């Protein structure tokens, strides 16, 4: 087993858990709208993230 890969997987899992914890009790659509309205993210960024999420979802099947 590659220890570097294993460490990267743990880091990704930890980042996800941190994200999940930070989103508890929040409306995801409201958070997304706020980010889009603030200009922090563009429609292109959103579309890219959606495509990446779809690819990731397919990996988990």
C-alpha positions as protocol buffer text, in pm:
chain_id: "A"
residue {
  index: 1
  type: UNK
  ca { x: 0 y: 0 z: 0 }
}
residue {
  index: 2
  type: UNK
  ca { x: 124 y: 347 z: -89 }
}
residue {
  index: 3
  type: UNK
  ca { x: 147 y: 552 z: 236 }
}
residue {
  index: 4
  type: UNK
  ca { x: 127 y: 882 z: 47 }
}
residue {
  index: 5
  type: UNK
  ca { x: -198 y: 781 z: -122 }
}
residue {
  index: 6
  type: UNK
  ca { x: -340 y: 660 z: 209 }
}
residue {
  index: 7
  type: UNK
  ca { x: -249 y: 994 z: 369 }
}
residue {
  index: 8
  type: UNK
  ca { x: -414 y: 1186 z: 82 }
}
residue {
  index: 9
  type: UNK
  ca { x: -731 y: 983 z: 128 }
}
residue {
  index: 10
  type: UNK
  ca { x: -736 y: 1062 z: 500 }
}
residue {
  index: 11
  type: UNK
  ca { x: -682 y: 1431 z: 425 }
}
residue {
  index: 12
  type: UNK
  ca { x: -968 y: 1433 z: 174 }
}
residue {
  index: 13
  type: UNK
  ca { x: -1195 y: 1253 z: 419 }
}
residue {
  index: 14
  type: UNK
  ca { x: -1101 y: 1501 z: 694 }
}
residue {
  index: 15
  type: UNK
  ca { x: -1172 y: 1795 z: 464 }
}
residue {
  index: 16
  type: UNK
  ca { x: -1511 y: 1648 z: 379 }
}
residue {
  index: 17
  type: UNK
  ca { x: -1595 y: 1593 z: 745 }
}
residue {
  index: 18
  type: UNK
  ca { x: -1495 y: 1954 z: 821 }
}
residue {
  index: 19
  type: UNK
  ca { x: -1713 y: 2076 z: 534 }
}
residue {
  index: 20
  type: UNK
  ca { x: -2005 y: 1860 z: 647 }
}
residue {
  index: 21
  type: UNK
  ca { x: -1974 y: 1995 z: 1001 }
}
residue {
  index: 22
  type: UNK
  ca { x: -1960 y: 2355 z: 878 }
}
residue {
  index: 23
  type: UNK
  ca { x: -2278 y: 2308 z: 673 }
}
residue {
  index: 24
  type: UNK
  ca { x: -2488 y: 2159 z: 953 }
}
residue {
  index: 25
  type: UNK
  ca { x: -2801 y: 2362 z: 1011 }
}
residue {
  index: 26
  type: UNK
  ca { x: -2751 y: 2568 z: 696 }
}
residue {
  index: 27
  type: UNK
  ca { x: -2959 y: 2578 z: 381 }
}
residue {
  index: 28
  type: UNK
  ca { x: -2720 y: 2467 z: 102 }
}
residue {
  index: 29
  type: UNK
  ca { x: -2912 y: 2662 z: -162 }
}
residue {
  index: 30
  type: UNK
  ca { x: -2893 y: 2980 z: 46 }
}
residue {
  index: 31
  type: UNK
  ca { x: -2518 y: 2934 z: 97 }
}
residue {
  index: 32
  type: UNK
  ca { x: -2470 y: 2880 z: -277 }
}
residue {
  index: 33
  type: UNK
  ca { x: -2680 y: 3186 z: -361 }
}
residue {
  index: 34
  type: UNK
  ca { x: -2477 y: 3398 z: -120 }
}
residue {
  index: 35
  type: UNK
  ca { x: -2148 y: 3282 z: -275 }
}
residue {
  index: 36
  type: UNK
  ca { x: -2277 y: 3349 z: -627 }
}
residue {
  index: 37
  type: UNK
  ca { x: -2419 y: 3691 z: -536 }
}
residue {
  index: 38
  type: UNK
  ca { x: -2099 y: 3794 z: -362 }
}
residue {
  index: 39
  type: UNK
  ca { x: -1902 y: 3730 z: -681 }
}
residue {
  index: 40
  type: UNK
  ca { x: -1676 y: 3480 z: -507 }
}
residue {
  index: 41
  type: UNK
  ca { x: -1788 y: 3216 z: -757 }
}
residue {
  index: 42
  type: UNK
  ca { x: -1914 y: 3248 z: -1113 }
}
residue {
  index: 43
  type: UNK
  ca { x: -2169 y: 3045 z: -1305 }
}
residue {
  index: 44
  type: UNK
  ca { x: -1876 y: 2880 z: -1482 }
}
residue {
  index: 45
  type: UNK
  ca { x: -1728 y: 2778 z: -1144 }
}
residue {
  index: 46
  type: UNK
  ca { x: -2065 y: 2631 z: -1044 }
}
residue {
  index: 47
  type: UNK
  ca { x: -2096 y: 2432 z: -1368 }
}
residue {
  index: 48
  type: UNK
  ca { x: -1742 y: 2299 z: -1327 }
}
residue {
  index: 49
  type: UNK
  ca { x: -1817 y: 2193 z: -969 }
}
residue {
  index: 50
  type: UNK
  ca { x: -2137 y: 2020 z: -1080 }
}
residue {
  index: 51
  type: UNK
  ca { x: -1946 y: 1827 z: -1347 }
}
residue {
  index: 52
  type: UNK
  ca { x: -1680 y: 1725 z: -1096 }
}
residue {
  index: 53
  type: UNK
  ca { x: -1946 y: 1613 z: -847 }
}
residue {
  index: 54
  type: UNK
  ca { x: -2113 y: 1402 z: -1115 }
}
residue {
  index: 55
  type: UNK
  ca { x: -1782 y: 1236 z: -1201 }
}
residue {
  index: 56
  type: UNK
  ca { x: -1714 y: 1168 z: -834 }
}
residue {
  index: 57
  type: UNK
  ca { x: -2064 y: 1026 z: -789 }
}
residue {
  index: 58
  type: UNK
  ca { x: -2001 y: 786 z: -1078 }
}
residue {
  index: 59
  type: UNK
  ca { x: -1678 y: 668 z: -913 }
}
residue {
  index: 60
  type: UNK
  ca { x: -1873 y: 571 z: -603 }
}
residue {
  index: 61
  type: UNK
  ca { x: -2122 y: 353 z: -792 }
}
